[in-house]
Amino acid sequence: MSESYVLIRNSQLLIGVLDKAHYGSSSFSLVHCCYELYGGAIAGQLLTCFGRLFTTFLQLRGFTLGVEDTLLKSNLQKPMARIMKKSKKSGYEILAQVFASNNVDNKKDLTERYQRTHLNPDESYMKEIDLAYKGTVDSFQNNLTNLCFPNGLIKKFPNNNLQLMIQSGAKGSTVNSMQMSCLLGQQELEGRRPRLMPNGNTLPSFLPYDPSPNSGGFISNSFMAGLTPQEYFFHCMAGREVN
């Protein structure tokens, strides 16, 4: 047997690790089993006992996390910079792919075709461009994530309290950890990239029909590194979307 098996005998935990999947509201948890076997009254008493037990544990042994739990190794800066530099220059390559053009260096022609597509009343063409951009930046984001996690962190699980929270299901997700340490990635509004304004840019600080992924809401910085004003604005736009 291994730690993935849980064995309780005579009220003693003999083997295994108990986490949110066992204590929480998930199916076949301890609470669910007690409810099925002994009824709602016993299940309610069990929840009360759990609440008192967890509160007492946190009073006796506090749990916190610090900045060190989000820091990456210093030797990752150069490979991360190479990936981000490549992503910033990929705009014309994406447009050439969408327009089936073999001449990536003819930037003027690609920009004009991009403009005509934007001015076309049929938005399906712009949706194709958005899908091409998202597919490309997702590959850059995956490369960065694989580079950083889990071996790129200075403190690794289980000594990393942030990763301990995520892995146990207590709070947070891998996306939260990635945004703190690595990058925020592509921001979306209603399932699409931030749309172009009538003059052809997403924000006044970008040139009209700027093909770079950054002008389309791709945030290459993390919360630890700090966001530029444009990236901060994109993140605020995506975070305040009304469902």
Beta strands, then each sheet from edge to edge (+ up, - down):
strand 1: 7-9
strand 2: 12-15
strand 3: 185-186
strand 4: 218-219
sheet 1: 1+ 2-
sheet 2: 3+ 4-
end
